[in-house]
């Protein structure tokens, strides 16, 4: 990455979830800062900006850094390094020498015609763009397959050199009725949850839509024999989303029932994951890979379970398992070389 930036070449990076994409940029950022370049580190999502900002402040304590997004309370000021949502680039024209875009596959950047134009408009004529992703959009991959002069760098290994957690797919015909609130009958995946609780593991339960959150939360609480286990729900429209996630990280909650809002941009130690109705259309292959990537991110706890409960083995589930297996093979080859 550093060599490409120094040569003023764009640099796309496909790095697996938990590879340490942010840390990979640090050497390039340090060089660009020393070279007096103006830098934008952008991401499509506010929550990722909020996590990124303090990490960059800690790494570059002498650099003036600005945080900008729709919910930020800080008024705009010129800073050498700006951390912002990609939408904020609509306010800039030929301003930045280096633009790093994290999560280029995430909404609203992916499949959006306006925002890539905003990136090009905000970059100086001699500027450089670095695109980072753990799940590259098919369109991006096709561009590099067609053009032999363009290269997509791939990092198939996590920083702790352990494989990505693979999806364990199991069928449960009762789950749809539970999601609809039509039954409280005990099902086998509650045994998995009980085992996690007994082991003291925090866990996330993913559902497809907001309407299912409270139903599943009540179901789990009803069947847990330990009444002291605390949990709650979280979703994109939750006004206490940031506080809830922070409380979960601090172990004030044992579990969260969540929508795909927590599919990316968050790291928790010793995490286990359950995906209910994993065959729902909301769970695309990209989403499933990102969800699985929440597990095993810490070097002290590099493993964990990702249980996907479904009625049908969908194309998205197949593709997610296939891509995780492919990256793990590539990572294994990298370690053994």
N, C-alpha and C positions, 0 to 999 in steps of 0.2 A: 504493500500500500504506500509506504513512504517513498519508495523509488518512483512509483507512478505519479504521485503528487509533485515530487521534485521535478519530474519531467513534464509536468502540467498535462498529464493524461488522466482521463476519467477512470475510475476504478470501481467495478461492481464486485461485491463479495457475498458468496453464499456460505454462511457459517451456521452450523447446527445450533439448535437452542442450547444455551448453557456453554457455548464455546468461549464466551467473553468478548463479544463483538465490540462493546464499548471500550474495554481495555485495549483491544487491538488498535484502536484509533489513537491512543495516547501519544505514541511516538510521533505520529504524523501531526497531531495537534501541537505538540511541543515545538516541532520544527516550524510549523506555520506561524505560531505565536512569536517565536524568535525572529522570523522573517518579516514581522509586522503585517502579516496578512489579516484581513478581516474575515471572520469565520461564522457560519451559521450551522448549528447542529440541530437538525429538525426531525420531527417524527409526527405521524398523523394524529397521535393521541395525547390528550392532556395528562393522563395519569403517568405515561412514560416520560413526558417532559418533567413532571414533578419528581420522579425518581432520578432522572438523569442530572438535573440541576445541582443538587448537593454533592453528587459524586464528582462532578467536574470542578466544583468549588473546592472540594477537599484535595483533588489532584493538582489543581493549578491555583493555589491560594493567592498568588500575587497578580492574577489576571482579572481584569474587570469583566464580569459576566452578567448578562441580562436574561431574565426569564420572561417570555411573552406568550400568552395564549388567551383565549376568550374569558377565562376566569381569574387571570392574574391581576393582582391589585397594584402592581408596580407600573408607574407611568413610563412611557418610552424614553430612553436616553441612549445616546451612542455608546456602544461598548465594543471591544475588540471581538468578543465571543458572545454570540446570541444563541440561547436555547429557546426554541419555539416550535409551535405546531406548524405544519407545512402551510396551512391557510394564511398564517401571518406573513408569508413571503409575498403575498399579493400587494403588500404595502411598500415593497422595495423594488428599485430599478438599478441594475448594474452596481450592486452594493458590495457583493461578497467575492473574495478571492477563492474561498473554499466553502462548499456546501456539502455537508455529510447528512444523508437521509437514512435514518434508521427505520426498519419495518416498512420497506417500500411496498410490501404486499398487503398492508393493512388499510382498512377503510378509514378515511374517505379518499386516500391517495390512489389506491388500486382502481382501475377502470374509470378513472376520472380524467377528462380531457383538459380541464382548466388548470389543475394543480401542477402537472408537469410543465405547462407553459409558464406558470408563476415561478417555478424553479429556474428555468432558462432565463427568464426576464430579470430575476434577482441576482443572477451571477454576472460578474464582469466578463468582458469578451475574452480575457486571458484566464478566466477562472476554471476551477476543477470541481467536478461533482463525484462524490463517492456514494454508492448505493449499497446498503447493508440489508440482508434478509436471511431468515432461517428457512423460509418457505417461498422460494422465488415464484412469481407469477409465470404462467406458461408463456405469456407474450415475451417476457424478458429472456427466458431460456431460448425461445425460437430465434430471437435477434442474434444471439451469440452462436447458435448452431449454423445460421445462414451465412454469417460473415466470418471468414477465416482470420481476418485481421483483428477481430475483437475477441477478448478472452474473459471468461467468467471464472474468477478465482473461487475455489471450493475448499472449505475447511470442514472436513467430516468428523472431527473429533472434539469432544468437550475438553475444557482446560485440565480437568483431572484425569483425562484419558480413559474414562469408563464409558461403556456404550450407552446409547440413548435407550430409555425405557420403551419396551415394545407394548403395544396394545394387546391385552388379553380380552378376547371377544367371547361373550357367552349369551345365550338366549334365555329370555324370561317372558313368558306369555302374559303374566299377571301385571307386569310393570305399567302398561298403558292404563289399566283400570285404577292403579294406585295414583298415577299422574292426574287422572281425571277426578280423583276423590271418590271413586265408586266402591272402594274396598279398603279395609285396614288389615287384610290378611297378611300374616308374616311370610316373607319370601326369603329365598336363600341368600341374596346379596346382603341382607341384614347381618348374616353370620360374618361376612367380611368386615363390615363396619364394626361389629362387636369385637372382632379380633384386633382391629386398629385401635379401638378405644382402650382395650386391655393392655396393649403394648405402649400406649401413651403417644400414638402418632396423631398429628393434626391431619385433617383431610378436607378436600373439596368435593362437593357433589354438584356436577354440572347438569342443568336441565335446559331444554331448548327455548322455552318462553317464560316470560315473567309470571304469567298466571299459574305456573306449576310450582313456583318457589315455596309459597306458604304451605301448600299441600304436602310437599315432600319434607319440609322442615317438621311439620306436625307429625308426619308418619314416623320419621326417624326418632323424634323425641318420645313418641308413644311406645316404641318398641325397645328403646335403650333401657336396660335394667338399672343403670347408674343415673339417677336423677340429677346429680351434680354436674354432669357433662353439659357445658354451655355451647350453644351454636346460634346462628342467626342467618338471615338472607342478605344478599347484596345484588344490585343490578345497576345498569347505566343511569337510570333516572333516580337513584337513591341519593337524597341530599347528604346522607352521612356515609357515602361510599368510602371516602378517603379515611375517615375515622374508623370505620368497620375493618378495613383491610389492615390498618395499623394495629388495631386491637388484636386481630387474628395473628399478626406477626409477633406480637408480644405475648402470645399464648393466653390471652384473656378469653378466647373462644377456642374450642377444640375443633369445630367444623363450621364451614360456611356452605350454604346451598346457594349456588350462583348461576347466572347466565354466562354467556361467552365473554362477558366483560373482563373476566380474569384469565382469558386464554393466553394472554401475553403480557410482558412488561412487569411481572411480579416474580419474586423469589422467596420461597419459604423453606426452612430447614425440615428435613425428615418427612416431607409431604407425601401423602397418598391421594389417589384420585379415583372417583367413581363417576362415570358418564351414563346417565339414564336416557333411554330412547336414543341411543347413539346412531340409529338409522334415520333420525329425523333430518329433514332437508337443511336445517340450520347448521348441522354438523358436517361441514365440507371436509375434504381431505386435509386442506390447509389448517382448518380449525382443530381437527383431531390431532394433527402433528404438534401444533402449538400447545394444546392442552396436555398432551403427553410430555411435552418439554418442560412443564412446570415441575416434574418429578426428578429427583436425583441431581439437582443443580449444585449442591454444596459438596465440597471435597470430603467433608467429614461424614456425609450421608449421601453417597453417590448413586444409591439404588432406591427402588420403591415400586409400588404397584400402580398400574393404570388399568382399571377394569371398565370395559365398555359393554353395557347391557343393551341388547337390541332384540328385535323380532326377525329382521332380515339382514343378511350379510350384504350390505350395499357396496356399490362401486367406490364410494368415498372411503369406507372402512378398508376395502382391499388396497386401494391406492396408498392410504396412510401407512398401513402395515408394510407395503412393498417399499415405500420411500424410506421408512425408518430402517428396514433391513438392509437396503442398498447403502445408506450412509454408515451403518454399523460395519458393513463389510469393508467399505473404503477406509473407515477409521482404523479397523484392525490391520489392514495392509500398511497403513501409515506407521503404526506402532512397531510392526515387525520388520520394517525396512531398516 
